[in-house]
Amino acid sequence: MSHVMNTYARLPVAFSHGQGSRITDTEGKEYLDALSGIAVSTLGHAHPKLVSAIAAQAGRVLHTSNLYGISGQEQLADKLCERSGMQEVFFCNSGCEANEAAIKLARFYGHKQGIESPTIIVMEKAFHGRTMATLSATGNRKTQAGFEPLVHGFLRVPYDDLDAIKEIAEHNNSIVAVMLEIIQGEGGIHLASIEFQKGLRQLCDEKGWLLICDEVQCGMARTGKWFGYQHAGIQPDVATLAKGLGSGVPIGACMTNGKAAGLFGPGNHGSTFGGNPLACTAALTTIDCIEQDGLMANAEKVGALIRKLYAEALSGLKGVVEIRGHGLMIGIELDRPCGELVGQALAAGLLINVTADKVIRLLPPLTFSENEAKELVDRSVPLIKAFLAG
Ligand SMILES: *Cc1c(COP(=O)(O)O)cnc(C)c1O
């Protein structure tokens, strides 16, 4: 009997080492990794620059404390702000923590204006994490069931529906923020339209609300730009990061801009581990490699190729509802639950995922090559066809 708490339905495999987009299990079998540990391994496995940067940092100092200055954190905040258009960064260790910081910030912002019960508009099918506040913000009953009472102060609307938000704006004076993923990940790879994003930015400006973009999955160059909101040319007031930021070393960030900047002072928020020297080195190296290796352009190009090849191979096939995504964040929606494809792909040496029951989700490392894209499609299409025929 395992002593590890049973919080995951784990696949019957464990890995020992990897290289690039390939990873090898403890029995010596090799897999093509089209999931990156859920959008985490930005640089693939064992990227030589990341390996040596982490080793060198470990040889200097791993952790000090936020009681002291941390030069890597200063550098990383500079680099993130330069690329995101934001002004300030709070560092933490995960996506839910980054979102907790954003939620606390929005409430703090509301209280400063005398709003007694600040409310945040959130989306159907959203995923923001599994802490009490973030699971309350999440739009999935399965994540919430059994953990009531939920945290109050969230109001839910359909995704990509500006009219629903405008209607709330007319009669609710307690709203302080709107929180959303520009591309919903766990919810099934749903993309917010450009018009919706621009209209929402304008509405938030008119109402004095904070626009909070949860970029935990779609950020860090995965969609071909540094951040998902940059495709619409909008600037959020708060943006959160984690997953791909440290390429496998845990680090999260909550970035603020404009009216959301400068709100927190000493004592308002904190983290023991957040932004420690090791994690910051991993994130700084990830950013350098994304730029030096041209990984943003690669994500755009290889992502488009993957969608095109799947469209060619699966078009007209009964059971395939839609192939969608942006860059290397790709969903193939089927007309039926298809979780069993994950195990079948694993047996065939492919790491993929299924989310929202019916959506095959692909999140390869940003280093994924065109040949690996072709290989992924060639090897997975027969599995999808057999599944749909069976
Ligand atoms: C994964 C995810 C989270 C939660 O991140 P954790 O690091 O697991 O806490 C939050 N928001 C989005 C959009 C995510 O994809």
The ligand as a Gaussian input file, in Angstrom:
#p B3LYP/6-31G(d) Opt

LIG

0 1
 C       -2.780000      24.802000     -13.493000
 C       -3.523000      26.065000     -13.390000
 C       -3.698000      26.711000     -12.148000
 C       -3.228000      26.104000     -10.851000
 O       -1.847000      26.004000     -10.796000
 P       -1.157000      25.144000      -9.621000
 O        0.300000      25.408000      -9.821000
 O       -1.537000      23.720000      -9.847000
 O       -1.671000      25.654000      -8.343000
 C       -4.335000      27.934000     -12.150000
 N       -4.794000      28.489000     -13.279000
 C       -4.649000      27.901000     -14.488000
 C       -5.158000      28.583000     -15.715000
 C       -4.019000      26.666000     -14.582000
 O       -3.898000      26.058000     -15.760000

